[in-house]
Amino acid sequence: MATEFTMKDFTRKDVMNSMTPEQRKFAAMRIVQEAKRIAEEMGISEEAAYELYIKGATHYDIFK
């Protein structure tokens, strides 16, 4: 049975380390997509949006 991960899980090092390489690549892609969405929505840089997402992933969880 496959393990299901939330976007919040993608910010946890222990969870990322337990993923397969394919899962880690997918997680990284989703985080980048979410950072881009936040950046556009808030009018900030992608780097600032990434930091905001990592620090507050539950608020910006796209899988709610």
TADAZI-V980599 format. One record per backbone hydrogen bond with DSSP energy under -1.0 kcal/mol. CO is the residue of the C=O (numbers start at 1). NH is the residue of the N-H. E is the energy in kcal/mol with one decimal. If there is no record, write none. Layout:
[[CO:NH:E] [CO:NH:E]]
This chain:
[[6:10:-1.1] [8:11:-1.6] [9:12:-2.0] [12:16:-2.5] [13:17:-2.6] [16:19:-1.1] [20:24:-2.4] [21:25:-2.2] [22:26:-2.2] [23:27:-2.7] [24:28:-2.6] [25:29:-2.2] [26:30:-2.4] [27:31:-2.3] [28:32:-2.3] [29:33:-2.4] [30:34:-2.5] [31:35:-2.6] [32:36:-2.3] [33:37:-2.2] [34:38:-2.6] [35:39:-2.6] [36:40:-2.3] [37:41:-2.6] [38:42:-2.7] [39:43:-1.5] [39:44:-1.7] [45:49:-2.4] [46:50:-2.5] [47:51:-2.2] [48:52:-2.4] [49:53:-2.7] [50:54:-2.9] [51:55:-2.2] [52:56:-1.6] [56:59:-1.1] [56:60:-1.1]]
